[in-house]
Amino acid sequence: MKDIQQEEPLVSISIEKVGIKGLLYPVRILRKDNNYQHTIATIQPSVELPATVRGTHMSRFIEIIEKHKQDINGKSVKEILKDITKIFNCQKANLVITFPYFITKISPVSRISSILNTICGYSHNIENNKITSSLIVKVDITTLCPCSKSISKFGAHNQRATVSLEVEEKEFVWFEDLIDLIEQCASSPIYPLLKREDEKFVTEYAYEHPKFVEDLVRDIFIQIQNKYKTKISKVKIEAESDESIHQHKAFAIIEKVL
């Protein structure tokens, strides 16, 4: 059969990334307690396409994922990338895998446990056989406005915020440790289940720990720099606040090499 993808394109321009997204696969992820968590991953593989080639054989991505589907994890994705560059005959490829990752939260006073949904994952790049790897963590937290607290006779507005963290690893880092670091820098963590005594504690704790999104990303960066400088080479931190008294959102981003 005629291979349309390998024809020369009408417009000779190289494309940085060509691939598929929205591909769902069951995966198991090793937790810090040495047990596995089973979840559903969203997988996005892509390759660089030269200016001399019209298209990419998208089905080959699925074939490669199927080959490794029994154990997709932080280590096996490196083998997946190597297979991609070999089968697609390319020097550059990218693989992003994200998934719901559930952690147990204990309410601060009643000590009741509940399950918090976070988003975690991996982003791997390969170029000329050199692989760089990043961890992805996205966590919901609470922020309380320092300005509102300062100028108000009583009370202060607070809101749900999301911290998105991507760190380039030099050594292995646990998802749980990064989630905990983010929560410790927030005005308050999020708890799926709170009794009245817990709500009182969380409300008052947030009031005593006001944070702008600017404060939040700076505090997270300092903590990563202090605790993980030998394990992390590059970091991107984004805090986005769904403002409770405004229609807009507020955000701040730090992206630095450690």
N, C-alpha and C positions, 0 to 999 in steps of 0.2 A: 504494500500500500504506500501511496505517496506520503512523505513526511513533510507536512505543511509547516510545522514549527521550525524546521531547519532551513527553510527558504530565507533568502536575503530580504530584509524589510524594505518597504517603500521609502521609509525615512531612516537613515543610518545614524541613530542616536543610542548610546548605551543606556541601560536602565539599572539603577543601583540595587533595587530589590524587586523581585518577581516571585510570587508564591501563592499560598492559600491561607485563609484565615477562617476562624469559626469552626475548626475541626475539633470535635469532642471525642475524648477517649478516656476510659477508666484507667486510673493509675493508683499506685500505692506509694505513700511517702513515709520515709523513716522519721519517726518523731524523736525528740530528745530523750524520752524514757525508753528508747530502744524497741518500742512497739511500732506497728505500721498503721497509718491512717489511709483508708480507702476513700478516694474522692474522684471527681470528674474534671479532667484537665481540658482547657482550651489550647490548642496547639497551632502555632503559626510558623511554618518553615518558609524560607525564601532564599533565592540565589541571585547573584549578579548576572545580568544578561548583556553580552557584548553587542556592539552596534551592528555586527554582521549577521546576527541571528534574529529571526522574526519572533519566535515564541518559545515558551518553556513547556515541557511535557509534565503537566500538573499531576497526572496519575502516578508518576514516579515518587512523588512525595508520600502518597498513601502507601505505596508498596514498601517504602523504607520504614515508615511508622509501624506497619503491620509486622515487619521483621522483628522489631524491638518491643512490641506491645506488651509482652509479658512482664517487663520490668523497666518502665520508663522512670528515670530518676536523674539526680544531678550528675551521676557518673556516666550513665548510659547515653545521655544526650550528646556527650562528646563523640561516642561511637556513631551516633546517628549523623552528626555533622560530617564526620569523615566519610561516611557512606554517601551523603549528599554530594560532597565535592567530587567524589570518585564517579558516581553514576551520572551526574550532570556535567562532568568534565569542566569544573569551574574552580577558581581560586578563592572565592569569597562566598560565604553563606551565613545565614542567621537562623536561629531557632529560639522562639519564645514560647514558654509553657507556663500558663497560669492556672490556678485552681483554688476553689474554696478550701480553706484550711481552718479547722475548728479547734479552738482551745477552751479549756475549762476555766471559768471565772468563779471566784468565791466572793460572795457579797461581803462588804467590809465589817458589818456588825453581826448580822444573823448567821453568817458563815454558810449560806445556802449556795450550792453549786448550780451553774447553768452553762450553756454552750454558746460561745461567741464566735461568729463567722468573720474570718479575716480573708484577705486574698493574698496568696503567696505564689512564688514561681521562680523560674530561671530564665535568663537571657544569655545565649551563647553566640559568639561570633567566631568564625574561622577565616583566616586570611593567610594564604601561603603556608598552610599547615600549622599556623600558630593560633591557639584557641584562647580567647578571653571569656571569663565567666562572671556573671552578675547574679545576685539574689534580688528578688522583688518582694516587697512586703507592703501591704496597704491595710491600714488600721483606722477604724473610727474612734474618735476621742471627743472629749468636751473641752471647749475653751470658754473662758469668762473674760469679758472686755475690761482691761485695766482703766481705760478712760471712763467708761460708764460707772465703774465702781468709785472712781475719784470724784466725779462731778455730781453724783446722785446723793440725795439725802439718805436714802436707804435702798438696798438692792442693787443689782447690776445685771445687764442682759448677758445671757450665755447662749451657746449654740453648738450644734453638732459640727465637728470638723473631721476631715480625713487627711491622714498623713500617708503619702506615697514615698517609699524609700527604695532606692536602687543602689546597691553597693557592689563594686568590682572586687572580687575576692583574691587574696593571695593565699589564704588558708581557709579551711572550712569554718563556717559560722552557722549556728542554729537559727532557724526561723523564730523559735520561741524567745531567744535572747534579744533579737532585734525588736520583736513585738513588745516585750517587757520594757526595753529601753525607751521606746516611743511613748508608752503609757506613763512611765515615770516622769516624762517631760511635759505632759499635758496638764491642764487645769484639773482634770479628773479623767480616769478611765471610763469606758462604757461598760455597763453591766446589763445583761439581758433580763435578769431577775433581781428585783430589789423589794424588800419589805419597807414599811414606813420608817423604821429606825435606820435602815440603810439609806433611804432617800434623804433623810435629815443629814446624815454624815456626808454623803456625796455633795449635796448642795452647799454645805458649809465648807467642805474641803475645797471645792472649786472656787468659792468666794475668797478663800485665803491664798489661792494660787492663780491669780489672774494672768492671762497670757494673750498677747497679740499673736497673729500668725508669724510675725517677724521674730518675736521672742521664741516661739516654738521651734522654728527651723534652726535658729542659732543654738538653742540649748541642745537639740538633738545632735547637731554637728559637733559641739564641744564634747558631748558624751562619747560619740563614736571615735573622735580623735583621741580621747583619753584612754578608752578601753580597747579599741580595735585597730590602732595604728599599724601594728605588725601583721594584722590579718586582712586589712582592707586597704586597697590602693587608691580607690576613687569612689566618690559618693555623690548621689543626687537626692536631695530632700525637697519634697513639695508638701506644703500644708495648704489646704483649701477649706475655708470656713463658709458654711451655708448661713449667712447672717440672719439672725432672728428678727431684727427690727429694720432691715433693709431688703430691697428686692434683689440686690446684687450679691455676689460672693466676693470674699477677700482671699487672696492667695499670696504666698511667698515661696521662693525657690532658692536653694543654695546648691551649687554644683561645683565641687572642688576636688583636686588631687590632694591626698593626704601626704 
